[in-house]
Amino acid sequence: MTDAAALPGQPRGGVIAGPATARAHCVLAPNPSPMTLDGTNTWIVAEPDSDLAVVIDPGPLDETHLRAVIDTAERAGKRVALTLLTHGHPDHSDGAARFAELTGSSVRALDPALRLGDEGLEAGDVITTGGLELRVVPTPGHTADSLSFHLPADRAVLTGDTILGRGTTVVAHPDGRLGDYLDSLRRLRSLTVDDGVATVLPGHGPVLNDAQGAVEFYLAHRAHRLAQVETAVEAGHGSPAEVVASVYADVDRSLWPAAELSVRAQLDYLGEHGLIED
C-alpha cells in the first residue's frame, strides 16, 4: 500500500466533501463511476464575510444534489449569486439549467450553448462576486471548452477535469487535443511557479496539496504515454484499439474506451509533429 502523502500531488486524506480552503467548500454529487471517481465535485466558493457565493460545476441533473448545494450555501449564510462551468461534459453541466431556476443565478461558460444570461467566460476574465476574486484560466485539451479558475486568496486553482484528484484525465478526442492539453498543463505549472498556487481543487477526487508536484506528474505521465504509443506504432500496432491493448494492458478494460480517445489524440499529435506516418 502506498502512503497517500507520497503520491503525486499529495492527495488529501479523509472525506472528499466539505471545507477545502478558507473560501472553497465541496459538495460531492452522487454519481460515482470509473470515469467520475467518487462523483463530481461541486464547489461553493465565497469570501468568508460575504453573503454571496459562486458555484462551480453544479453537476448532474439530480434534484437532491442541487438542493443539497443550495442548502449548504444557505447554512453558511450565503446566497448563490453566480454559477460557473469548467466545461460542458454532462457530469459537470447537466444540472446547470435547473440549478439556475432554483437559485435565480446566471450560468457563465466558455461555450455559448451552455450559458444562461448575457455574459460568458473568456481567458483573463476576473470574477468579483461578493468581493471574491476568481481568475479565468484557459485550459483546453480535455475538451476544447475546458477552463480552470485561479483563486489567489487561497493559493488554489479549480481545475475541473484538467487535473484530477486521483489518476489522470482523458484527452477526449476529437474535441480534446493533446497539444492544447500539454500547453494547458504548462500554463498551470506557471501558476504554481509564478503565482504561488499550492492547492488543486479538482472536478473529481480529493484535494491535492502539492499543485506543482501534480502538474509535473501529469506532464511526465503524458510524455511517457506518448513514447509508449510511438513505440507501439513502430511495433506494428496499426489501429487505435491495437495500441490501447498494447499500451494500456495494465488498465481496467472498462476504461479502454476512454483510453482509446486519448490514444487517438496521441496519434494525431505524433502525426502532426512528423513522429509517425499518417
Disulfide bonds with the S-S distance in Angstrom:
none
